Amino acid sequence: MKICHYLPSLNLTDGGPPRSVSHLCSELAVNGVSVTIITSHKTEKPEITLNPEINRVNIDTNSELISFLKSENFDIAHQHGIWLPSSHRFTKSVKKCKIPLVLSPRGMLQNWARHHKRLKKFIAWNAYQKNDLKKADFFHATSLDELENIKALGFYQTIKVIPNGVREPEMQFSKDLPRRERNLVFLSRINKKKGLELLLEAWAQTDASGWNLLIAGNDDDNSLPKLINRSKQSDLKGRVQFLGEFDEKGKVEIYNKSDLFILPSHSENFGIVVAEALSFGVPVITTKGCPWQELIKHRCGWWITLSISNLKKAITEAIDLSVQEREIMGKRGKALIKEKYNWNNIAKEFIKFYDKI
């Protein structure tokens, strides 16, 4: 089986898709699939390190792309993401080459995402995006919530739901260490979708003596200056630390410093950092904009409607637990990830899906 995966870039600062797609492709290669990753936005920014068995090409012209697709005789093309002109070019080229197309919206059809930068997306939707979605032979969704969003927009092709996976951490430290302070951690791209303004207001209202709020990640839309200014006000002064962006090794260190993890997003199609935090044995607080009902079912976190008062309530409940109680929650979360979100098992699900195309 010979498959090409397309996504705009493999930049570490571009959030979840570069990591999840590269990990999926790595496991597909381990399982005997011939895999090529095609990108169109290669820059000087640090990129994901790929399995050497994966062929990677960067193509930024239509003629080059069509020529490459024809020369390689791919069985399937799998596109990750929409809206960008480069993604439109890939859809158009794949259909011209008559290759079956699997399309993963990667959360970009969720209600919040469609209304963010609404005018640009209105123009793109009418110019090409709606028709591109009609041309997909199959859809892949990472959650049932994403599946329902795709259907609600009137697309009735076969939709396969397969979640993202997580690699088991190589290094972990016990949370039950003698420390003067504990850490509530946010680790993701910093942008308006992530709900950080609401988090800061909730944190300001929470009696959290002995706790720090650590915010790590790259500034995706120039939201950071406003957040930093808010953190300097008297009710937050000395209680919030902004750590900047981190490579993969740095992320491991941050997860190991975490006593609680929080992702207060307005919308996520999956929320890979939730799964990563759970894999480190860290209880998670997230919102109903993220498809993580399992936090409640498996008693490893809080799944709330996003508001300042609900964030305050969940944070207060979490920090009032003993270290041992949070450790028990963390162990339940880690067991969930090991059972359901192992990358090798997920790659095998994809292979079964691809075999039926």
C-alpha positions in Angstrom: 0.0 0.0 0.0 1.4 3.4 -1.0 -0.1 6.5 0.6 0.7 10.2 0.6 -0.3 12.4 3.5 -0.5 16.2 3.0 -0.4 18.9 5.6 0.8 22.5 5.1 3.9 22.2 7.4 5.7 20.1 9.9 6.6 23.2 12.0 6.7 22.5 15.8 4.9 25.7 16.4 1.9 24.7 14.2 0.1 22.8 17.0 -1.2 19.3 17.1 -1.4 18.2 13.4 2.3 18.1 12.6 2.9 15.9 15.7 -0.2 13.6 15.2 0.3 13.2 11.5 4.0 12.5 11.8 3.4 9.9 14.6 0.7 8.3 12.5 2.9 8.1 9.5 5.7 6.7 11.5 3.5 3.8 12.8 2.1 3.2 9.3 5.7 2.8 8.0 6.5 0.4 10.9 3.5 -1.7 9.8 4.7 -2.0 6.2 2.9 0.9 4.5 4.9 3.0 2.0 4.4 6.6 3.3 5.2 10.0 1.8 4.5 13.3 3.6 3.9 16.2 1.3 4.1 19.8 2.7 4.0 23.2 1.0 5.2 25.6 3.7 8.8 24.8 4.7 10.4 27.5 6.7 13.5 28.0 8.9 11.4 27.2 12.0 12.2 23.9 13.8 10.3 20.9 12.4 9.2 17.5 13.7 11.8 14.9 13.3 10.5 12.2 11.0 11.0 8.4 10.9 13.7 7.9 8.3 11.4 5.4 6.5 9.1 8.2 5.6 9.7 10.0 2.3 9.2 13.8 2.8 8.8 16.3 0.0 8.0 20.0 0.0 6.1 21.2 -3.1 4.7 24.7 -3.6 3.6 24.8 -7.2 0.6 23.2 -8.9 2.5 21.8 -11.9 5.2 20.2 -9.6 2.5 18.7 -7.4 0.6 17.1 -10.3 3.8 15.8 -11.8 4.9 14.3 -8.5 1.5 12.7 -7.8 1.4 11.1 -11.3 4.9 9.8 -11.1 4.4 8.1 -7.7 1.2 6.1 -8.4 -0.2 6.5 -4.9 -3.1 4.3 -3.9 -4.6 6.9 -1.5 -4.1 10.6 -0.8 -4.9 11.7 2.8 -5.2 15.4 3.3 -5.0 17.0 6.8 -6.6 20.5 7.1 -8.6 22.8 4.9 -9.1 26.6 4.2 -5.6 27.4 3.0 -5.1 28.0 -0.8 -2.3 25.4 -0.6 -4.8 22.8 0.8 -7.2 23.7 -2.1 -4.3 23.1 -4.5 -3.7 19.7 -3.1 -7.4 18.7 -3.3 -7.6 19.9 -6.9 -4.4 18.1 -7.9 -5.4 14.8 -6.3 -8.8 14.8 -8.1 -7.1 15.6 -11.4 -4.8 12.6 -10.9 -7.9 10.5 -10.0 -6.5 9.3 -6.6 -9.0 8.4 -3.9 -9.0 11.3 -1.3 -9.4 11.0 2.4 -9.9 14.3 4.1 -9.3 15.0 7.8 -10.6 18.5 8.7 -8.6 18.5 11.9 -11.2 20.6 13.8 -11.4 23.3 11.1 -15.1 22.6 10.5 -16.0 23.0 14.2 -18.4 25.9 14.9 -15.9 28.1 16.7 -13.2 27.5 14.0 -15.6 28.4 11.2 -16.6 31.7 12.8 -13.0 32.7 13.6 -11.8 35.1 10.9 -15.3 34.8 9.5 -15.0 37.0 6.5 -11.9 35.3 5.1 -13.6 31.9 5.6 -16.8 33.1 4.0 -14.9 34.1 0.9 -12.9 30.8 0.9 -16.0 28.7 1.4 -17.8 30.2 -1.6 -14.7 30.3 -3.8 -13.5 26.8 -3.3 -13.8 25.2 0.1 -17.4 23.9 -0.1 -16.7 22.3 -3.5 -13.4 20.8 -2.2 -15.3 19.1 0.6 -17.8 17.6 -1.8 -14.9 16.1 -3.8 -13.5 14.2 -0.8 -14.2 10.4 -1.2 -14.0 9.8 2.5 -13.7 11.8 5.7 -11.7 11.0 8.8 -12.8 12.6 12.1 -10.9 12.3 15.4 -14.1 12.3 17.5 -17.9 11.7 17.3 -18.4 15.5 17.9 -16.3 16.2 14.8 -18.3 13.6 12.8 -21.6 15.4 13.8 -20.2 18.7 12.7 -19.2 17.4 9.3 -22.7 15.8 8.8 -24.4 19.0 10.0 -22.8 20.9 7.1 -24.4 18.5 4.6 -21.5 16.1 3.8 -22.6 12.5 3.8 -19.6 10.6 2.5 -18.4 7.8 4.7 -16.8 9.3 7.8 -14.4 7.1 9.8 -13.8 8.1 13.4 -10.3 7.3 14.7 -8.8 9.3 17.5 -5.2 10.6 17.7 -2.7 8.6 19.6 -0.1 9.3 22.2 3.4 7.9 22.7 4.2 6.6 26.1 6.5 9.0 28.0 10.1 8.0 28.2 10.7 9.9 31.4 8.4 10.4 34.4 8.8 11.6 37.9 6.6 11.0 40.9 4.3 13.9 41.7 4.5 13.0 45.4 7.7 14.9 46.0 8.5 17.3 48.8 7.9 20.7 47.2 6.9 24.1 48.5 4.7 24.8 45.5 2.5 23.0 43.1 1.8 23.7 39.4 -1.3 24.1 37.3 -0.1 23.9 33.7 -1.3 25.1 30.4 0.7 23.9 27.4 -0.5 24.6 23.9 -0.5 27.3 21.2 -1.5 30.6 22.7 -4.4 32.1 20.8 -8.0 33.4 21.4 -9.4 29.9 20.9 -7.6 28.6 24.0 -9.7 30.5 26.5 -6.7 31.9 28.4 -8.4 35.3 29.2 -11.1 33.4 31.1 -8.5 31.2 32.8 -6.7 34.2 34.2 -9.9 35.7 35.5 -10.8 32.4 37.2 -7.3 32.1 38.6 -7.5 35.6 40.0 -10.7 34.6 41.9 -9.3 31.3 43.2 -7.7 30.9 46.6 -4.7 28.9 45.5 -2.0 29.4 48.1 1.1 27.4 47.3 0.2 27.0 43.6 1.6 28.6 40.4 -0.1 28.8 37.0 2.4 28.0 34.3 1.5 29.0 30.8 3.7 27.5 28.0 3.5 27.7 24.3 4.1 29.9 21.3 2.1 33.1 20.7 0.0 32.2 17.7 -2.0 35.4 17.1 -0.4 38.1 19.3 -2.6 37.3 22.3 0.4 37.1 24.6 1.0 40.8 25.4 -2.5 41.3 26.7 -2.3 38.2 28.8 1.1 39.3 30.3 -0.3 42.7 31.1 -3.3 41.1 32.9 -1.0 38.9 34.9 0.9 42.0 36.3 -2.2 43.3 38.0 -2.4 43.0 41.8 -4.7 40.0 42.0 -2.4 37.9 39.8 1.0 39.4 40.4 3.5 36.6 41.2 1.0 33.9 40.6 1.5 33.3 36.8 4.6 32.4 34.9 4.9 32.5 31.1 7.4 29.9 29.9 7.5 30.5 26.2 7.6 27.8 23.6 9.4 24.4 24.0 10.8 21.6 21.9 9.8 18.0 22.6 12.3 17.5 25.4 11.2 20.7 27.0 7.6 19.6 26.9 8.5 16.4 28.8 10.1 18.6 31.6 6.9 20.7 31.7 4.6 17.7 32.0 6.8 16.3 34.7 6.4 19.6 36.6 2.6 19.4 36.3 0.3 18.6 39.3 -2.8 19.5 37.3 -3.2 20.3 33.6 -5.7 22.7 32.1 -7.0 23.3 28.5 -9.8 25.9 28.7 -10.5 26.0 25.0 -13.6 27.2 23.2 -13.1 24.4 20.7 -10.8 21.5 19.9 -11.4 18.6 17.5 -9.3 16.4 19.8 -7.0 18.2 22.1 -3.8 16.2 21.8 -2.3 17.9 24.9 -5.1 16.4 27.0 -4.0 12.9 26.0 -0.3 13.8 26.5 -0.9 15.1 30.0 -2.9 12.0 30.9 -0.1 9.8 29.6 2.1 11.5 32.2 -0.3 10.7 34.9 -1.6 14.2 35.3 -5.3 14.9 36.0 -6.9 17.3 33.5 -9.4 20.1 33.5 -10.9 20.9 30.1 -14.1 22.1 28.6 -17.0 20.7 26.6 -15.5 22.4 23.6 -13.1 19.4 23.7 -14.3 15.8 23.1 -13.0 14.5 26.4 -16.1 13.1 28.1 -13.9 10.2 29.1 -12.4 12.4 31.9 -15.7 11.9 33.7 -16.3 8.3 32.8 -12.7 7.2 33.9 -12.6 9.7 36.9 -9.3 11.3 35.8 -10.4 14.9 35.4 -13.0 17.6 35.0 -15.1 18.2 31.8 -16.9 21.5 32.2 -18.9 24.1 30.3 -16.5 27.0 29.7 -17.1 30.0 32.0 -15.1 31.8 34.6 -17.2 30.4 37.5 -17.0 26.8 36.2 -13.2 27.1 35.8 -12.9 28.5 39.3 -15.0 25.7 40.7 -13.1 22.9 38.9 -9.7 24.4 39.9 -10.7 24.7 43.5 -12.0 21.1 43.6 -8.7 19.9 42.0 -6.3 21.8 44.2 -8.2 20.9 47.4 -7.5 17.2 46.8 -4.6 15.6 48.5 -1.5 14.7 46.5 -2.4 11.0 46.8 -5.9 11.6 45.5 -4.6 13.4 42.4 -2.0 10.6 41.9 -4.9 8.0 41.9 -6.7 10.1 39.3 -3.5 10.4 37.3 -3.0 6.6 37.3 -6.6 6.1 36.0 -5.9 8.6 33.2 -2.6 6.9 32.3 -4.4 3.5 32.1 -7.0 5.1 29.8 -4.4 6.4 27.4 -2.4 3.1 27.3 -5.6 1.1 26.6 -7.3 3.3 24.0 -4.8 5.7 22.5 -1.7 3.6 21.6 -0.3 4.8 18.3 0.4 1.3 17.0 -3.2 0.2 17.5 -4.5 3.4 15.9 -2.2 2.9 12.8 -3.7 -0.6 12.4 -7.2 0.9 12.5 -6.2 3.2 9.7 -4.7 0.4 7.7 -8.1 -1.5 7.9 -9.8 1.7 6.8 -7.4 2.2 3.9 -7.8 -1.4 2.8 -11.5 -0.9 2.2 -11.0 2.1 -0.1 
